[in-house]
Every structure is written in structure tokens, then in C-alpha cells.
Amino acid sequence: MIWPNGNSNDEIENGVNGNDVPPSPSNKQQIPFIIQKIGRGKKEEIEEITRMCIDVFFNEQEDAKINEDGIKKQTPPWRALQLAYLGNLQKGDILARNAFKQNDLVDLIVARRVYAVPGTTQINGNIADLVEDPSQIYNMGEADSQNIESGEIIYMTGEIIGYSEVSEKSFGLGAGFDATATTTTIETTSQGKRKKKVGEKPRPYLSNLSVVEYARQSGVGSKLLDACEQTVRDWNAGYTEIVLQVEEDNQTAIQFYKRRGWEYVFADPTCRRFDTSGFFLKESRITKYAMIKRLTNGSENGEGASDAPSFIQKLKNSFFVQ
């Protein structure tokens, strides 16, 4: 993917959707939501995902700009063009993968906000919007549960407030770690030097974990991460690990992953990310950390590492992030 992968969690990223008004920090409440695994996604789902990702990864500062009268400033036309271009780029990337890489394992996972409505409400929209199993709703209070049992309220799904994806990707971890990597090849450069290249092998790769600003601190990022890890187990493809990349300046995300048992593997200073701060869209160089987690057979809710031997011990002679 083209985005700053792993650049978000429960406490970072933003984007306000529709008419929802973010609660103030003093009275912020946890947002009820449900996790949905949507496979490769339908066209309308991909479009909604793209809009959310653009707000989260590229439009945070613009959303925060308020003029002296307390009115949100309009997005300049040149920036709107940048965001439209990036949106089309991401949507095209997903659609192209769906069209040309149909044999690859891919799952898109979304968190949708859940709304309580009176039980007498006439459902004029898609019946699929009705949450048939309220036990799947996170952050639902005890009073809400009692109202459901009495039939006083029902729950409907709303906008996407979080997103992540996990897919098969050829991703090398270096010879010091990858004892089972594919064969090594020898290349001859124009200067006659010989360079050794370690082949990559397919791995489950987690990317684009993102949560809108007003839903942070509601556990959305944690549940998305749980769902990605469980999805890899459900693939039943023999995978025992999952990898991701996170930008070096995103310390909040790094600490989030570390608390959940992810470990550093190496730093890649050759990565790039889009820079929308100027009139012209450009790419800037950024270092990304590769991180890995060993998957156990069971569910791993909550934080903490698995009982597997530390990967760091295996990497003493490889590239480290100190």
C-alpha cells in the first residue's frame, strides 16, 4: 500500500464522518462499534474506506484549522486535488489487487459505529444494517443490554470509524532471521562487484491500521489488530507470524504495537511517503521499522507478548533498531 503503514491506533489519526460531532476531551465517551471482516470488499465499501483513510492519513491538520470566527476553514482547491488524487490511487490499488491477484489471501477489516434507535423504528434502508447479534457490539452499557432484551431499542450500523487489512506479501526479514527464506541469488553490477540478495517469502502483512479521531480511546485499534491476527489463523495456511512496517517518527503507534507483543526486526531508511504540506504533491524519504509478532493457535485478546522465544535474541547479528 502507498500509505504510512501502521501509522495509527486508538489514540492517533483522525477524520470526522458525516454529521457526527467529536465529543470534547472533558466528556469523551467510548464509541459503540462492531468489527466486520469484508473479504476483498465491495466497490461502495472500498470507496468509503478510501475516504476515511484520506482523512486519517492526510487531512488531520486541515480538519483542525479553525478561523478567528470559530468556523472551519475550507480546504484549498490545490489540496483538494491532492487528496482526490491520493484517494483514487488507493482505491485503484485495492481494485487492481482484487482483479489481478485473486489467488492471494486478502481480508479487509472495518470497524463500524453502532447507533441505538427505538425498537419501533421502521427500517427503510438495507436490512444488513441491523445488528442481529448485540453481543458483538463493543462498548455497549448494561442499561443498553436491558433495553435490547425488552425490545425498547435496536442497533444499526453506521459509518466506518476504523480500518485495517491483512494480506499475503513477499517480505524479507534478512538472512540473520530468515533461515527458511527462498534461495539466494548472485548479481553482477556494472562495476563488476558481486552482490548477494536474500530472496523474500510470502508473509501475512498488516497495513493501514487507522481510526478516526473521535473514536480513539474506544478500543477500536486494539480490536482491529485482534481481528487481523485471528484472520491469519483462520486462513489455515500454516502461517505462524505476522509483520508490519511503522514510521520511525510515530512513537505512539510503536509503543502500541510493543505492548501487544510486536518486536523490532530492522529499520529500512529507503522508504517514502507522500507529503501534502506544499502546493505540489511530493514524496519524501522516511525510515520505517519492520516489526513482527509470533501467532499462537489461540486467541490473544488483550496486551502482551506470546510465550514464544524472543525474536530479538534471534537477531543479535542482524540489523537492529536500538
N, C-alpha and C positions, 0 to 999 in steps of 0.2 A: 504494500500500500504506500501511498505518497505522503501520508500524514506523519506527524511526530509521534510515532507509535509508543504506546504506553504512557502517553503524556497526560493521563488523567486518572482520577479516582474519586472517592467520596467527597473530598474536600477541595478539589480544584476543577477547573473548566467551567464554562457557563453557557447560557443561551436560554432565553425565555421564549416559550412557545405559545402562540395564540394570545388569549386574553388573561392568562394566568399572571398574577402579580406576586413576585417573590416576597415571602414574609420578611419582616425586619429581623435583624440579628437578635434583638431582645426577646422576641416571641416566636422564634423559628420553631416549627413543629416538624416532626418526621412525616414524610410524604408516603401515603399508602401506594404500593405498586405491586406488580406481578411480573415475573420473568417468563418470557416466551422464546422458545427456540424455533426459528422460522426457516431452517434449512438454508437454501440459497436466496430466499426472499422473492416476493412478487415485485412487479415494477413499481407499484404505488408505495410499497414498504421501503424499497430501495431509495425512492425519491425522498421519503420522509426522513430516512436515516441520513441521507446526504445533507439535507437542510440542517439537521441537528448537529452533525459533525462540523459543518462550516461555522456555525455559531460558536461551538465549543472551542475549536482549534484556532480560528482566525478572527472572530468577531467580538471577543471578550472586551477589549478596550473600547471598541465603538459602542457597545451596549452600555458601558459605564459613563459615557460622555453626556453630561447634562449642562445646559447653558445656564446663564445667570437667572433666568426666569423659571428654572426648575423643569424645563422641557427637554426631552431627549433630542440631541442633535441628529439631523438627517445624515445618512450615510452618503458621502460624496459620490458622484457618478463614477469617477475613476475607480474608487474602491469597490463599488457595487459590481463593476465589470470584472475586477479581480476575483471577487467571491463567486460570481456566476461561472467564471472560467474554472475555478478550483472545484466547484460543485459538479460541473459537467465532467471534469477529469476523474473525480472519484466514482461518480455514477457509471461512467464508461468503463472504468477499471473493473467494477463488480460485474457489469453486464457482459464484458468481454470474457471474464473468467468463467461465468456461467455458460457462455456459448462455446468456448474453445477448450476448457479444462474440465469437462464433465466427469472425468474419471477421478479427479482429485477429491479428497474428503474436505468438505467445507460446511461450516454451520455459522449462520448469523444469529446473534442472540440479542434480544432487546428487553429493556425494562419499560413497561407502560404504566403510566399513572392510573390509579383507580379512583373512581368517584362513586360516592354513595348517593342514591336517588330514592325517592319514595317507592315503596313496593307497588303502588297503584299506577306508576308511570307507564304510559304506552310506549312500547319500543318501536319506533318508526325507522330506526336505522338497521344496520346489519346485526342479526341476532348473535353473530360471533362476538360482538362487543360485550355481551353479557358474561360475567364471571360466574360460571356454573358451580365452581368449587371454591368457596370463600376461604377454605383452609390454605389455599395457595397464595393468599394476599399477605404481604409483609406489612408490618406497622399498623395492623388493624387492632383497635382497642377492644377491651372486654365488653364495653357497652354496645359497640357495633355488632359484636358476635351475638349478643342477646337480641338485638333488633332484627338480625337476619333470621334467627330461629322463629321469631314471632311474625315474620313476613312484613315488617314495617318498612324495611329498606331492601334494596337490591344493589349490586355493584356492577358498574360498567367500566370498561377500559377506555382510557383517553389517549393522550399524545405520548410519544416516545420520550422518555426522560433519561435513558441510558442505553448504551450500545457497546457491544464487543463482538469480535469474530475470532474464530479459530479455524485454521486451515493447514493443509499439508504444504510445507515449503522446504525447498532444499536449503539447508542452513548448516554450515560447518562450524565446529567449535574448536578446531585446531588439533594438531597431532597429539599434543600432550594429553588431551581429554578423549579424543575420538579414536579409541583403539579399534573400533569396528567401522571406521569410515571407509568410503569407497576407495578404489585403487589410486595410488599416487602417480602423477604423470610428470614428465620432464619436458620443459620448454627451452628452446634456444632463442635468446634475444638477439637483436641486431648487433650487439657488441660481442656476441659470441659467448656470453655468460650463460650458465645453466641455472635455471630457477626451478625449485621444487614446489609443486602445488598439491595440496591435500584436497581430495575430492569431497564434495558435500553429500549429505544423505538427507532424505526426506524426514522432517520432524513436524510435530504439531507446533504451530506458531500462533501466538496470541497477539492481536493487534487492535488498535483503535479503541481501546477501553476509554469510554468517555461518559460523563454525567453532567447534565445541565446544572447551572449554578444553584437554582432554588431547590433542587432535590438533593444537594450534598448533605452529608451528615445524616442521611436516612438509611444508610447501609446498601445503597444501590450498587456502588462499585464492588463491594465485597460479594454480593450475591451474583453479580455478573461474572466475577472471577471464579466463584464456586461452579457456576454453570458451565464455563469454558472447560474447567478441569474435568468435570463429570462427563461432558460431551466427548472428550478424548477417550475416557474409559469406555463410554458407550459405543464408540466406533469399533471396539473389539479388534483392533488392528495390531495389537501387540506393542503399542507404544507405552513406554514407562516414564516418559519425561515430556515436558512442555517448555518452550523457550519464548522469549520476547526480547525486544530492544526498548530502551528508555533513554531519553536525552539526559546528558550529564548535568544540565542545569535544573533539572526537575527533581529536586531533592525530596519533595513531598511524596511524589509517586515512588521514588526509590525506597524510601522508608516504608511506605505502604506494602510494597512487594516483599521487602525483607521480613516484615512482621509476619507475613504469610508463608514463610519458608522458602522464598526465592533467594538464589545466591548469584553473585557475580561470576562471570566466566572471563570476559575480556572487554576491552574498550576498542571501538572502531572509530578512529578520527577522520575517516574518509566519507562519512555520511553527509547528507544535505537535507535542508528543509526550506520550505517556501517562506519568503519574507514579504509581508504585505505592508510594511511600515512606510514605504515610499510610493511615489507616483507610479513607478514601474514595478511590476512583479518580478522578483528575482529569487534565486536560490543562494543560500549561504551555507557554508560548511559548519557542521556540528558533530561533536563526538557523541556516540551512542554506546551505552553499556549493554552488552548481552547478558541476560540473566536466565537461569534455568531452575526448574523445580522437578524433583522426582515425584511421580504419581504413585500412590498406593492403590490397592484394589478397592478399598472402601471409600466412603465419602469423607471429605476433610472439611467440615464446617468449622468456622472459627479460625483463629490465627495460630501460627506456629508451624514449625517445620516437621517433616516426616521423620521416621526413625531410621531412614537410610543413611549410610555413611556420608560425611560431608563432602560435597563436590570440591570445596576449596582445597581439601587435602590432596585431591587427585590432580590439582592444577598448580602445584608448587613450582613446577618447572615451566609453566606456560605463562601467558600474559595475564597479569592481574590488574585489578582496579584497587588501588591502595586506599 
